[in-house]
Amino acid sequence: MGDRKYITPVGDEGIYVLDTASWRNFRPVINRDKCISCGICSAYCPVNSIYREGKQIEISMKYCKGCGICANECPKKAIDMISEGGEK
């Protein structure tokens, strides 16, 4: 039992949640004119920050780390990665 190794960090309060949003230099912005709400971006998001709200796709910036996988996988190129400073 003393040799037990954990894959995730464990402490007095259990498993820690990583603040992935603090890593972000770029943020995804959905172009609503191009988006067909197919959900492919959501399927590829490694932190599950993309979700469906009614008929639209939304992005939660609470966990988005700005990796750009969603923009790369979007078949309609409806997601732009914008600098946190505001420039493309």
C-alpha positions, 0 to 999 in steps of 0.5 A: 500500500505504501508504494501506491502511485497516483496518476493525478495529484492528490492532496488533503482536499482530493484531486485538484482542478487545473486552471486551464484558462490561465494558459490561454494566449488566444481565444476562439470566437465563433463566426455565427454566419459560418457556423452550422452547429455541427458540434465537431469542435465540441467533440475535439475540445480536450477540456470540454469547454464547447457545448450546445445551448439550444441550437447554437454552439457556445464556448465557455472561457472558464476552461478554454486553454486556447489550443486552437484544436476547435478552429483547426477541426471546424469544417466551415472554418467558423472559429477564429483564434483571436489574441487575448490582446484583441488582434488576430 
